[in-house]
Amino acid sequence: MSSFLNSRVLKINVGFLLHDGPAHSQDSKLDIPAVKVADDLIFDYVRGPIRLSRTTEGILVQANLHIGIKAECYRCLDEVNHDVEVTIEELFTHHSQANLEFSIDDDAILDLGPLLRAEVLIAASYGVLCKPDCKGLCQECGTNLNHETCECSQKPIDPRFAKLKELLDSGS
């Protein structure tokens, strides 16, 4: 069982910025090890610069973060360590001002967890390859062709596709 931090580390107390008023900001750098964001998602790390700026509406979060996740290669289904780069520019409003998705409660806690989860799931939905020349799975038997060969590839080719096979083999 791997060890990870609770998602509380993604909750930031912004009371000092709310108290300071508009036009104040705070620059920081995140370097968080493995953290469980939700039951279905664990980040291996969260790293990068973050700026919290006080506006009249709330706190503007700007960040360029690198987030490590474990994903499945979309060709062979092997597990892949994947670095997702996420650029964030999101306004967290005062809870009393609007009932928006990203808001700051009366306790002045800004929770980055739901925003990062959504951004990573969107970024990772495009598919991940374990390597650029991944051979994938055999269409007949399901063997991972990166690790072993199977008998299916030795079957004689359908004569209707023989010319296409020649073209493929010649590299044309």
Residue pairs with C-beta under 8 A, 6 or more apart in sequence:
2 34
2 42
3 34
4 33
4 34
4 35
4 36
4 42
5 32
5 33
5 34
5 35
5 36
6 35
6 36
7 35
7 36
7 37
7 38
7 113
9 32
9 35
10 32
10 35
10 37
10 46
10 111
10 112
10 113
10 116
11 109
11 110
11 111
11 112
11 113
12 52
12 109
12 110
12 112
13 108
13 109
13 110
14 52
14 59
14 92
14 104
14 108
14 109
14 110
15 108
16 26
17 24
17 25
17 26
17 52
17 53
17 54
17 59
18 54
18 59
18 94
18 104
18 108
20 54
21 54
22 54
22 55
22 56
23 54
24 53
24 54
25 51
25 52
25 53
25 54
26 51
26 52
26 53
27 49
27 50
27 51
28 49
28 50
28 51
28 52
29 47
29 48
29 49
29 50
30 46
30 47
30 48
30 49
30 50
30 63
30 65
31 45
31 46
31 47
32 43
32 45
32 46
32 47
33 44
33 45
34 42
34 43
34 44
34 45
35 42
35 43
35 46
36 42
37 43
37 113
37 116
37 117
38 113
38 117
41 69
41 117
41 120
41 121
42 69
42 70
43 67
43 68
43 69
43 116
43 120
44 67
44 68
44 69
44 70
44 81
45 66
45 67
45 68
46 65
46 66
46 67
46 116
47 65
47 66
47 67
48 63
48 64
48 65
48 66
49 63
49 64
50 61
50 62
50 63
50 65
51 60
51 61
51 62
51 63
52 59
52 60
52 61
52 110
53 59
53 60
53 62
54 60
55 91
57 91
57 93
57 94
57 97
58 91
58 92
58 93
58 94
58 97
58 103
58 104
59 91
59 92
59 104
59 110
60 89
60 90
60 91
60 92
61 88
61 89
61 90
61 91
61 92
61 110
61 112
61 115
62 88
62 89
63 86
63 87
63 88
64 85
64 86
64 87
64 88
65 85
65 86
65 87
65 88
65 116
66 83
66 84
66 85
66 86
67 83
67 84
67 85
67 86
67 116
67 120
68 81
68 82
68 83
68 84
69 81
69 82
69 84
69 120
69 124
70 79
70 80
70 81
70 82
71 79
71 80
71 82
71 124
71 128
72 78
72 79
72 80
72 128
73 79
73 80
73 128
73 129
73 130
73 134
74 127
74 128
74 129
75 129
75 130
75 134
75 135
75 136
75 137
76 130
76 134
76 135
76 136
76 137
76 144
76 145
76 146
77 137
77 144
78 130
78 144
78 146
80 128
80 129
80 130
82 124
82 128
84 120
84 123
84 124
85 123
86 116
86 119
86 120
86 123
88 115
88 116
88 119
90 102
90 115
91 102
92 102
92 103
92 104
92 110
93 100
93 102
93 103
93 104
94 103
94 104
95 103
95 104
95 105
95 106
96 106
97 103
101 114
102 114
102 115
104 110
130 146
131 146
134 146
135 145
135 146
136 144
136 145
136 146
137 143
137 144
137 145
138 145
138 150
138 152
138 153
139 152
140 150
140 152
141 150
141 151
141 152
143 149
143 150
143 152
145 153
157 165
